[in-house]
Amino acid sequence: MNKELGEIRRGEIWRVGSMTSRSQEAGHVLVISSDSLGSLAFRTVVPVIHCVHQNEQVPWKIRIEPDESKGLKSASMIDARRIGALPIRCFIDRIGAVSREELEDVAEAVAIVIECW
């Protein structure tokens, strides 16, 4: 489960484990921290959540369509309100990456949440 500090990059989607010993897998996250901070033992992330009937149009939720490059099997949502940091030890494996445009949309959503506009 342990990854090298430089292996986890901005824009990648990772399967992550829980920080507690009670649960082995917590889900998927999108890494949004800068690659220039690669020596830190944590990464800033937002959760990638499977959406069944998500038609809600709010600026902090970004819909991500599945494709091979992302490693997602169904439509998903990124909820920028749930931004957080995870230690490197929680990262299990890389499943894919979002496009540059999708990453920019997520960054804008995070900026709205933290009032950077």
Secondary structure, DSSP 8 states (H G I E B T S, - for coil): ----GGG--TTEEEEE--SSTT-S--EEEEE-S-GGGTTSSEEEEEEEEE-SS-----TTEEEE---TTTT-SS-EEEEGGG-EEEEGGGEEEEEEE--HHHHHHHHHHHHHHTT--
